[in-house]
Each structure stands twice: as C-alpha cells, then as structure tokens.
Amino acid sequence: MNSWINLDAVWKIVVVGLLTGAGLPALFALGLRLLNPPGPSGATGEPATGPATNGPTAGPLGYALAVLSFAVVLASIGWGISVIVGHS
C-alpha cells in the first residue's frame, strides 16, 4: 500500500460518487417516466399527441412509485446537506 494514497478511501469515494452522480439523476428520471407512461403510437412510429389522443395516464401504482423515487432523491439530498453542515 502506498503511504501517499489511501486506496480504501479512494474506492469509497468512487462508489459514492457513482451512486450520487449517476444513480440519483437516473432515479429522478425514472420517477418522471413513471408519471408519464408511453402513449399510443401513430403510423409513423412517433407518439400521438394532441387533445384528441388521450393516451394512458399513470395509474395509482405509477404515482406511488414516482413519489417513492422522488422521496429517495430528496432524502439523499437532505442527508448530504446534513453531512456537510454537521461536519463544519
């Protein structure tokens, strides 16, 4: 082991950085996707839009999972702020 570089600390930083840097935005995007499920496709393969094409809406399970994903994102943001403020 190198006395200048603590590989155990580097490994922890990389894992937490990946989880918070890529995992939380992905979880937020999943929550948004659960709120807006795909609608029916037209003949061109593009999603049908407009007032006449009322596609499926998110059901209660979609809303519940979206709220859960948003709650996890908000809780992790709050935890991160508390860690930064608490160790000053």
CYANA upper distance limits for C-alpha pairs under 8 A (distance plus 0.5 A):
  1 MET  CA      5 ILE  CA      8.39
  1 MET  CA      6 ASN  CA      8.21
  1 MET  CA      7 LEU  CA      8.21
  2 ASN  CA      6 ASN  CA      7.51
  5 ILE  CA     10 VAL  CA      8.47
  6 ASN  CA     10 VAL  CA      6.87
  7 LEU  CA     11 TRP  CA      6.57
  8 ASP  CA     12 LYS  CA      6.92
  9 ALA  CA     13 ILE  CA      6.69
 10 VAL  CA     14 VAL  CA      6.68
 11 TRP  CA     15 VAL  CA      6.80
 12 LYS  CA     16 VAL  CA      6.65
 13 ILE  CA     17 GLY  CA      6.35
 14 VAL  CA     18 LEU  CA      6.61
 15 VAL  CA     19 LEU  CA      6.72
 16 VAL  CA     20 THR  CA      6.54
 17 GLY  CA     21 GLY  CA      5.91
 17 GLY  CA     22 ALA  CA      8.38
 18 LEU  CA     22 ALA  CA      5.99
 18 LEU  CA     23 GLY  CA      7.22
 19 LEU  CA     23 GLY  CA      5.06
 19 LEU  CA     24 LEU  CA      7.25
 20 THR  CA     24 LEU  CA      5.79
 20 THR  CA     25 PRO  CA      8.31
 21 GLY  CA     25 PRO  CA      7.58
 22 ALA  CA     26 ALA  CA      6.66
 23 GLY  CA     27 LEU  CA      6.57
 24 LEU  CA     28 PHE  CA      6.63
 24 LEU  CA     73 VAL  CA      6.55
 25 PRO  CA     29 ALA  CA      6.60
 26 ALA  CA     30 LEU  CA      6.61
 27 LEU  CA     31 GLY  CA      6.80
 27 LEU  CA     69 SER  CA      6.57
 27 LEU  CA     70 PHE  CA      8.22
 27 LEU  CA     73 VAL  CA      7.79
 28 PHE  CA     32 LEU  CA      6.89
 28 PHE  CA     69 SER  CA      6.98
 28 PHE  CA     70 PHE  CA      6.69
 28 PHE  CA     73 VAL  CA      7.32
 29 ALA  CA     33 ARG  CA      6.62
 30 LEU  CA     34 LEU  CA      6.64
 30 LEU  CA     66 ALA  CA      7.92
 30 LEU  CA     69 SER  CA      8.06
 31 GLY  CA     35 LEU  CA      6.97
 31 GLY  CA     65 LEU  CA      7.53
 31 GLY  CA     66 ALA  CA      4.64
 31 GLY  CA     67 VAL  CA      7.66
 31 GLY  CA     69 SER  CA      6.11
 31 GLY  CA     70 PHE  CA      6.94
 32 LEU  CA     36 ASN  CA      7.02
 32 LEU  CA     66 ALA  CA      7.33
 33 ARG  CA     37 PRO  CA      6.69
 34 LEU  CA     58 ALA  CA      7.17
 34 LEU  CA     62 GLY  CA      5.70
 34 LEU  CA     63 TYR  CA      7.41
 34 LEU  CA     65 LEU  CA      7.71
 34 LEU  CA     66 ALA  CA      6.24
 35 LEU  CA     57 THR  CA      8.16
 35 LEU  CA     58 ALA  CA      5.92
 35 LEU  CA     62 GLY  CA      6.74
 35 LEU  CA     63 TYR  CA      6.64
 35 LEU  CA     66 ALA  CA      6.94
 36 ASN  CA     57 THR  CA      7.11
 36 ASN  CA     58 ALA  CA      6.65
 37 PRO  CA     56 PRO  CA      7.33
 37 PRO  CA     57 THR  CA      6.85
 37 PRO  CA     58 ALA  CA      6.57
 38 PRO  CA     47 PRO  CA      8.17
 38 PRO  CA     55 GLY  CA      8.10
 38 PRO  CA     56 PRO  CA      7.81
 39 GLY  CA     47 PRO  CA      6.65
 39 GLY  CA     48 ALA  CA      7.25
 39 GLY  CA     54 ASN  CA      8.40
 39 GLY  CA     55 GLY  CA      5.03
 39 GLY  CA     56 PRO  CA      6.36
 40 PRO  CA     47 PRO  CA      6.60
 40 PRO  CA     48 ALA  CA      6.50
 40 PRO  CA     55 GLY  CA      6.51
 40 PRO  CA     56 PRO  CA      8.46
 41 SER  CA     45 GLY  CA      5.97
 41 SER  CA     46 GLU  CA      6.18
 41 SER  CA     47 PRO  CA      4.98
 41 SER  CA     48 ALA  CA      5.92
 42 GLY  CA     46 GLU  CA      6.28
 42 GLY  CA     47 PRO  CA      6.55
 42 GLY  CA     48 ALA  CA      5.97
 48 ALA  CA     53 THR  CA      6.94
 49 THR  CA     53 THR  CA      6.41
 49 THR  CA     54 ASN  CA      8.40
 50 GLY  CA     54 ASN  CA      8.25
 58 ALA  CA     62 GLY  CA      5.78
 58 ALA  CA     63 TYR  CA      6.90
 59 GLY  CA     63 TYR  CA      6.87
 60 PRO  CA     64 ALA  CA      6.58
 61 LEU  CA     65 LEU  CA      6.62
 62 GLY  CA     66 ALA  CA      6.52
 63 TYR  CA     67 VAL  CA      6.56
 64 ALA  CA     68 LEU  CA      6.63
 65 LEU  CA     69 SER  CA      6.66
 66 ALA  CA     70 PHE  CA      6.67
 67 VAL  CA     71 ALA  CA      6.48
 68 LEU  CA     72 VAL  CA      6.74
 69 SER  CA     73 VAL  CA      6.84
 70 PHE  CA     74 LEU  CA      6.65
 71 ALA  CA     75 ALA  CA      6.43
 72 VAL  CA     76 SER  CA      6.61
 73 VAL  CA     77 ILE  CA      6.76
 74 LEU  CA     78 GLY  CA      6.66
 75 ALA  CA     79 TRP  CA      6.54
 76 SER  CA     80 GLY  CA      6.57
 77 ILE  CA     81 ILE  CA      6.76
 78 GLY  CA     82 SER  CA      6.64
 79 TRP  CA     83 VAL  CA      6.67
 80 GLY  CA     84 ILE  CA      6.79
 81 ILE  CA     85 VAL  CA      6.56
 82 SER  CA     86 GLY  CA      6.07
 83 VAL  CA     87 HIS  CA      6.66
 84 ILE  CA     88 SER  CA      7.18
